[in-house]
Amino acid sequence: MKKQIDHLKKEVSYLKTLILELLPVKEEEWLDSADIKQRFNFSESKLYRLRKNNAIPHTKIGGRYHYPKSFFNQYLMKKIEA
């Protein structure tokens, strides 16, 4: 059974690599706090704690926080593999 699970993990990893290679290289897309709160059902305080602990990459432009979309895509891919 363990051998089969290891084989499946390798296959998932391989498929992930293929998918990432097929994605076109493009400029980074950024999400604002409202996007993150809506997509992940985060509260303002949850976002604050994540920023404060440097758990998520962010930048502040013109008084608004922005987050790289690729970070959350990678996070979701890791959750799929787990």
N, C-alpha and C positions, 0 to 999 in steps of 0.2 A: 504494500500500500504506500509506504514512504517513497519507494522508487517511482511510483506512478505520480505522486504529488510533486516530487522534484522535477519529473519530466514535464508536467503541466506548467510548473513555474517557469521553466526554461522556455516553453512555447509561448507563454504570455509575454515574457520579456522580449522574445524575438519579434512577436507581433507588434509590441509597443515600439520597438526600434523601427520596424518597417513603416508604421503609421507616422512616426515623427519624421522619417526621411521623406515621406511623400508630401508632407505639409510644406507649402511654399514659404521661403524665408521672406519675412516682411518686417516692417517697422513695428516696434513694441506698441501694443495698445494698452491704454490705462483706463482704470475704472475709478470713479469717485466713491466717496463714502456711501452715498445713497445707493449706488449700484451694489456695493458689497453687502450692505444691510438688507437689501431686498433679496438678493440671490441666495444668501446664506442665513437669512433670518437672524442677523446679529443686531444687538442693541448698540446704541452709541457708546455705552460704558464698556461693552465687550471689545469694540474696536479700539477704544482708548487703551485698554489693558494690553491688547495685542501690540499696539504701536509702542507703548511704554516699555514692554518687555522685549522689544525688537523681534517679536515672533513672526511679523509679516513685514516685508519691505514696503516702504512708503516714502512719499515726498510731499512737501507742502508748497503749493504754488498759489499765490494770491489769496491766502487764508483758507484754502481748501486742500484736504488731503487727497492724494491720488495713489493708486496701487497698481502694480504691473499685472495685467491679466494673465500672463504666462505663469506667474507664480501659482495662481489658483488653479490653472489647468493642470500643472504638474502635481499639485496637491491632490486633486481629484483622481488623477491617474494612479497615484500611490495608493489611494484608498481603494481603488478598483482591484489592485494587485493583492492587497492585504486579505 
